[in-house]
Amino acid sequence: MPKWVYKTTRYRVNGQAVKSDSIIECDEAGSCLVHDVTESEMHRLNEFFNEQGAEGWELVQCSYHGKEVLCLWKKEV
């Protein structure tokens, strides 16, 4: 049976503080939507995911919290 090591990452959509509240919007129930993300922000997010994958990390789950993307990763040991 495989054994796994896990890590979490917190990442702002554009690599810096999110400058606009319109990028991630949450309702009172806690459901969040991402919209109005620029092409360069999407490119940087793709780079981030590809960097993690190249290091052997498999994305388990991502969700949005407090204007950040919180991701859970796993890698077989």
N, C-alpha and C positions, 0 to 999 in steps of 0.2 A: 504494500500500500504506500502511495507517495506521501511524503511529508512536505509541508509548505512553510515558508516564512512570509509574513505579511508586513506591509507598510502602508501608511496613509500619507497623502500629500494634500496641501492646500495651495491653490493656484488662482491668482486673479486672471480674469479672462485675457487681458492684454499684457500680462507680465508685470503690470504695475497696479497701482490703486485704480479701481474702476472710477472713471471720471463722470459717468452719467448714471443716474438711477434708472434710466430707461433700458439698460442692458439686461438686468435681472430684476424681475418684478414678482413679488410674492403676495398672495392674498392672505386673509385672516386664518384660513384653514392650513396654511403652510405650503400650499402648492405654488411652485415657482416656474416661470417661463423665461426663456432667454430670447431676446429679440434685438434688432437694431445693432447687431455685432458687425463691425467693419471687416472687410476682407483681410486686412493685415492682422486683426485680432484672431480671426479664424486660422490664418496661416500659422501664427505663433502657437495657438492651441494644438494644431496638428503636429507641429514640430515637437512640442512637449510630449505628446502621446507617443510619437515615433521614437523619441530618445529613450523613454521608459521601456518600450517594447524591444529596442535594440539591446538593452541591458538584461533582457530576459524576464521582465516584469509583465504579468498578464493583468489586464484591467478587470477587476471584479465588479465594481460599481462606482458611479459618479453621481453626485447630487450637488445642488446649489445651496449654500448656507451663507448668509451675511455677505452677499456680493462676492463670494468666492466659490470656486469649484472644489469640492472635497472628494477625493478619490481614494478608493481602497484597492490595493494591488496585492498580487501573490506571485511567488516564485518557488518552484520546486527545489528542495534542498538535496 
